[in-house]
Structure formats: C-alpha cells, structure tokens
C-alpha cells in the first residue's frame, strides 16, 4: 500500500477510537457503569492501539515528513 493512502485510514481509526472512548466514558458517567459501557471503552482502547501501531508502521515512508539522513 502506498503510504499516503494509509493516512486517511489512520485518521479514521483514531477518530473511531476517540468516538468509542468518549461515548463509553460519557455514558458511564451520566447513566452508570454497565458491562456494555465497559465493552465499548475496551473496544475503543483496542482500536486506538491498532491505530497507533498501524500508523507508526506506515509513518516512516510518508511523503513530506522529515527523515533522518544519517548525517548527525
């Protein structure tokens, strides 16, 4: 996959993670904690970690990012 094509996927994964975490934590605070809220929060954390590692793996070859030339 071409690295610039992975950038929108990273944004979607992070946005999904933040939405799940915000919804799960907010609902748990307002209504009360249930297993479904806990599952939504855990799902958000899992999606967040997947997004983090996916984006980290594709970050090094994204165009336009400063890269090390090895001349330090």
N, CA, C and O of each residue as an XYZ file, in Angstrom:
288
protein
N       0.840     -1.171      0.000
C       0.000      0.000      0.000
C       0.886      1.235      0.000
O       1.886      1.296      0.715
N       0.518      2.196     -0.791
C       1.250      3.452     -0.858
C       1.033      4.203      0.462
O      -0.110      4.374      0.886
N       2.100      4.650      1.110
C       1.963      5.287      2.419
C       1.000      6.473      2.479
O       0.263      6.576      3.460
N       0.957      7.377      1.492
C      -0.029      8.460      1.611
C      -1.469      7.952      1.640
O      -2.354      8.629      2.163
N      -1.711      6.763      1.081
C      -3.051      6.200      1.144
C      -3.381      5.691      2.542
O      -4.556      5.519      2.868
N      -2.390      5.452      3.360
C      -2.648      4.968      4.707
C      -2.991      6.105      5.670
O      -3.516      5.847      6.754
N      -2.712      7.333      5.308
C      -3.005      8.462      6.193
C      -4.499      8.590      6.494
O      -4.851      8.761      7.661
N      -5.398      8.516      5.503
C      -6.828      8.576      5.840
C      -7.273      7.410      6.720
O      -8.152      7.576      7.566
N      -6.681      6.241      6.529
C      -7.034      5.101      7.386
C      -6.616      5.357      8.818
O      -7.333      4.991      9.750
N      -5.466      5.981      9.005
C      -5.034      6.325     10.362
C      -6.016      7.288     11.013
O      -6.391      7.114     12.172
N      -6.426      8.293     10.270
C      -7.372      9.257     10.818
C      -8.700      8.606     11.169
O      -9.288      8.917     12.206
N      -9.177      7.711     10.322
C     -10.443      7.025     10.601
C     -10.310      6.131     11.831
O     -11.212      6.095     12.668
N      -9.204      5.415     11.947
C      -9.004      4.555     13.111
C      -8.926      5.367     14.401
O      -9.542      4.998     15.400
N      -8.178      6.462     14.390
C      -8.084      7.296     15.587
C      -9.420      7.962     15.912
O      -9.794      8.065     17.080
N     -10.136      8.410     14.892
C     -11.443      9.035     15.125
C     -12.428      8.022     15.709
O     -13.192      8.353     16.615
N     -12.414      6.797     15.198
C     -13.286      5.755     15.743
C     -12.942      5.456     17.194
O     -13.827      5.300     18.034
N     -11.659      5.379     17.475
C     -11.221      5.126     18.841
C     -11.671      6.236     19.782
O     -12.206      5.967     20.858
N     -11.455      7.473     19.376
C     -11.864      8.590     20.228
C     -13.377      8.640     20.411
O     -13.857      8.955     21.500
N     -14.129      8.335     19.367
C     -15.584      8.327     19.476
C     -16.041      7.250     20.459
O     -16.874      7.514     21.327
N     -15.498      6.031     20.326
C     -15.888      4.960     21.232
C     -15.530      5.279     22.679
O     -16.330      5.048     23.586
N     -14.341      5.803     22.891
C     -13.933      6.159     24.250
C     -14.788      7.277     24.820
O     -15.211      7.202     25.973
N     -15.048      8.308     24.034
C     -15.860      9.433     24.505
C     -17.272      8.987     24.821
O     -17.820      9.336     25.867
N     -17.866      8.215     23.920
C     -19.226      7.736     24.136
C     -19.301      6.800     25.339
O     -20.186      6.940     26.183
N     -18.381      5.854     25.419
C     -18.402      4.890     26.519
C     -18.184      5.529     27.870
O     -18.913      5.237     28.818
N     -17.193      6.395     27.977
C     -16.907      7.046     29.263
C     -18.018      8.032     29.618
O     -18.458      8.082     30.766
N     -18.471      8.809     28.646
C     -19.552      9.768     28.918
C     -20.833      9.086     29.354
O     -21.478      9.532     30.302
N     -21.207      8.026     28.687
C     -22.421      7.297     29.049
C     -22.274      6.652     30.423
O     -23.222      6.634     31.208
N     -21.100      6.127     30.710
C     -20.863      5.509     32.011
C     -20.947      6.537     33.138
O     -21.447      6.229     34.219
N     -20.465      7.748     32.896
C     -20.502      8.787     33.921
C     -21.925      9.290     34.132
O     -22.343      9.493     35.272
N     -22.670      9.492     33.060
C     -24.011     10.062     33.164
C     -25.026      9.038     33.658
O     -25.801      9.326     34.570
N     -25.029      7.853     33.069
C     -26.065      6.866     33.357
C     -25.627      5.867     34.424
O     -26.426      5.479     35.275
N     -24.415      5.468     34.385
C     -23.917      4.444     35.305
C     -23.178      3.376     34.522
O     -23.390      3.197     33.323
N     -22.321      2.685     35.216
C     -21.481      1.706     34.548
C     -22.227      0.388     34.356
O     -22.835     -0.140     35.287
N     -22.169     -0.117     33.161
C     -22.681     -1.450     32.855
C     -21.619     -2.181     32.058
O     -20.614     -1.592     31.659
N     -21.844     -3.472     31.825
C     -20.870     -4.243     31.059
C     -20.764     -3.728     29.629
O     -19.676     -3.744     29.053
N     -21.873     -3.270     29.043
C     -21.849     -2.767     27.668
C     -20.956     -1.523     27.564
O     -20.209     -1.371     26.598
N     -21.038     -0.642     28.557
C     -20.168      0.542     28.554
C     -18.705      0.125     28.661
O     -17.839      0.658     27.969
N     -18.452     -0.827     29.533
C     -17.090     -1.328     29.687
C     -16.586     -1.922     28.382
O     -15.432     -1.707     28.011
N     -17.434     -2.667     27.682
C     -17.047     -3.271     26.409
C     -16.759     -2.202     25.350
O     -15.836     -2.353     24.550
N     -17.549     -1.123     25.345
C     -17.317     -0.033     24.388
C     -15.988      0.650     24.686
O     -15.241      0.982     23.766
N     -15.693      0.858     25.952
C     -14.434      1.500     26.338
C     -13.250      0.608     25.960
O     -12.260      1.090     25.409
N     -13.348     -0.676     26.251
C     -12.266     -1.604     25.893
C     -12.113     -1.675     24.378
O     -10.992     -1.728     23.871
N     -13.233     -1.676     23.648
C     -13.172     -1.661     22.187
C     -12.478     -0.416     21.670
O     -11.696     -0.486     20.722
N     -12.760      0.723     22.285
C     -12.092      1.964     21.893
C     -10.601      1.918     22.151
O      -9.808      2.415     21.352
N     -10.221      1.319     23.275
C      -8.791      1.185     23.572
C      -8.103      0.255     22.581
O      -6.991      0.533     22.132
N      -8.759     -0.842     22.241
C      -8.164     -1.783     21.280
C      -8.013     -1.130     19.912
O      -6.967     -1.252     19.275
N      -9.057     -0.437     19.459
C      -8.974      0.254     18.165
C      -7.880      1.315     18.213
O      -7.160      1.505     17.233
N      -7.748      2.005     19.337
C      -6.702      3.015     19.479
C      -5.305      2.438     19.372
O      -4.443      3.025     18.717
N      -5.063      1.290     20.008
C      -3.749      0.664     19.925
C      -3.481      0.149     18.523
O      -2.359      0.261     18.029
N      -4.495     -0.414     17.873
C      -4.333     -0.863     16.487
C      -3.985      0.327     15.600
O      -3.093      0.242     14.756
N      -4.699      1.442     15.797
C      -4.423      2.649     15.013
C      -3.002      3.141     15.260
O      -2.298      3.517     14.322
N      -2.585      3.138     16.516
C      -1.246      3.619     16.857
C      -0.170      2.801     16.152
O       0.731      3.359     15.525
N      -0.265      1.470     16.256
C       0.758      0.635     15.636
C       0.666      0.646     14.113
O       1.692      0.595     13.435
N      -0.534      0.712     13.571
C      -0.698      0.784     12.115
C      -0.073      2.067     11.573
O       0.664      2.043     10.587
N      -0.374      3.171     12.220
C       0.168      4.458     11.760
C       1.676      4.538     11.991
O       2.407      5.088     11.167
N       2.132      3.997     13.094
C       3.567      4.002     13.370
C       4.319      3.181     12.335
O       5.421      3.552     11.929
N       3.741      2.082     11.910
C       4.369      1.237     10.909
C       4.442      1.872      9.542
O       5.344      1.559      8.765
N       3.510      2.761      9.228
C       3.482      3.405      7.917
C       4.050      4.822      7.952
O       4.156      5.471      6.911
N       4.413      5.302      9.130
C       4.862      6.686      9.278
C       6.190      6.952      8.594
O       6.376      8.029      8.028
N       7.110      6.015      8.629
C       8.464      6.273      8.164
C       8.537      6.570      6.673
O       9.490      7.206      6.223
N       7.564      6.129      5.904
C       7.650      6.362      4.464
C       6.594      7.342      3.953
O       6.369      7.419      2.745
N       5.951      8.081      4.833
C       5.003      9.102      4.387
C       5.767     10.237      3.710
O       6.799     10.682      4.211
N       5.273     10.688      2.604
C       5.912     11.790      1.883
C       5.716     13.090      2.662
O       4.666     13.323      3.261
N       6.717     13.902      2.641
C       6.618     15.211      3.265
C       7.049     15.253      4.713
O       7.120     16.334      5.297
N       7.338     14.112      5.309
C       7.793     14.111      6.680
C       9.317     14.190      6.718
O       9.988     13.599      5.871
N       9.860     14.904      7.676
C      11.327     14.969      7.767
C      11.880     13.597      8.123
O      11.393     12.931      9.037
N      12.879     13.199      7.402
C      13.516     11.909      7.653
C      14.976     12.118      7.988
O      15.572     13.128      7.615
N      15.535     11.184      8.674
C      16.938     11.264      9.033
C      17.801     10.908      7.828
O      17.529      9.942      7.114
N      18.829     11.691      7.620
C      19.754     11.427      6.511
C      20.971     10.657      6.984
O      21.793     10.226      6.175
N      21.089     10.483      8.287
C      22.244      9.765      8.826
C      23.461     10.642      8.995
O      24.526     10.142      9.358
N      23.341     11.928      8.748
C      24.459     12.857      8.894
C      24.235     13.709     10.133
O      23.746     14.835     10.044
N      24.593     13.166     11.285
C      24.406     13.901     12.543
C      25.713     14.401     13.081
O      25.744     15.041     14.133
